[in-house]
Amino acid sequence: MCAVRRRWGRRQRALLWVMLLAAWEAAWGQLRYSVPEEMPKGSFVGDVAKDLGLQVQELSDRGVRVVSEDRTQYFALQGKTGHLVTAERIDREQLCRLVEKCVLLCELIVEGEMQVHRIEVEIMDINDNAPSFKEKELRMSETTAPGSRFPLPDAHDLDSGRNSLQSYELSGDEHFSLAVQAGPGGDQRPELVLAKALDREEAAFHELVLRAMDGGDPARTGTARIRVKVLDANDNAPVFSQAEYTVRVPEDVPVGSTLVTVTATDTDEGLSQPRTPTMETSDIFHLDSECGAITLLRSLDYEEGDSYELQVQARDGGGLSDTAKVTISVTDINDNAPVISVRSTLSEISEDAPMGTVVALLHVQDRDSGPNGAVGCSLDGDIPFRLEKSFDDYYRVVTARELDREQ
């Protein structure tokens, strides 16, 4: 009779472990919320307890916590309400300046039951930035033909969607009109069009106002003054040897290295010869105005940026100019080691636990890209455990055979 009861007890325990494993597989879920940027600290994001079917009093009993791979923890869990709230004021433009859809990721760990729920929070844009751009002075020869076009400074708006830049307007002079071209990425590029021939003796300068408007409600506007200086005749403009310079460099290229050299020529003589080339101010690259060499000012990091576009301009003494684009592509090297984080672990386990029992939850991440970021995991030594790939970058340590405490 005692032997029968022992066998029945073992079957019950084995059935219990199978049910726990099934619950483990069902626990891997994902929650999605959205919240406007710039909300005060402690603002409501989502009712995690309700969405997961948990009672509020269970949160502390089960050891529920929110973790993130970012250094800054943007979200927190309120134990009294089960609500996910903001832990910091979130600036969408600071976090996702080059990304149209801004999504922050965090994970809800139910430590007592070894459950993980991935949480995606989309940060919605608000119209908190106005378009802005620099004032500019243009120089044009009085022999410039009507219909000629000159690029104007682009306005920049850190907001996205309808809250970003939508249109331009030009006012100030009958000699000029505005044209807006669509760039390869759908961006708007304003151009000044000469509508009427210039006469330096009539007017040596023309003052214009360029306005940029976004689509917010109410709309925000930025303005720039465009000053056109009329010069005496100059027949030929400088010409770069290439309209576009493209170079690929590894991310560990030494600081001070010359990445590319640009050159421009002009068939005119005297003051109409091309002057030193210029480039937009950059804290990463430097243009030597004497020889046209572009050098590196600080170390590159592929994970921070894999491509940079620069514009260089050569202008002669008569005010004519040519512009070339320089594209610098950064290639990844294996400069980051994998990082292993123990998300959860059992402090003890019964020796009669069945094979496949989960004893630890691990997270493995490598910041490199492509093959350099591919990670393989293994357990060393003759131990009764094995690794199983579980969820994205997660692994489980499970029992590989029956345990024997006496051994």
Secondary structure, DSSP 8 states (H G I E B T S, - for coil): -HHHHHHHHHHHHHHHHHHHHHHHHHH-EEEEEEEETT--TT-EEEEHHHHHT--HHHHHHTTEEEE-SSSS--EEEETTTTEEEESS---HHHH-TT-SS-EEEEEEEEGGGTEEEEEEEEEE--S----B---EEEEEETT--TT-EEE----B-S--GGGSEEEEEEES-TTEEEEEEE-TTS-EEEEEEE-S---TTT-SEEEEEEEEEE--SS--EEEEEEEEEEE-------EES-SEEEEEEETT--TT-EEEE--EE-S--GGGSB---EE---SSEEE-TTT-EEEE-S---TTT-SEEEEEEEEEBTTS-EEEEEEEEEEE-------EEEEEEE-S---TT--TT-EEEEEEEE--S-GGGG-------SS-SEEEEEEETTEEEEEE-S---TT-
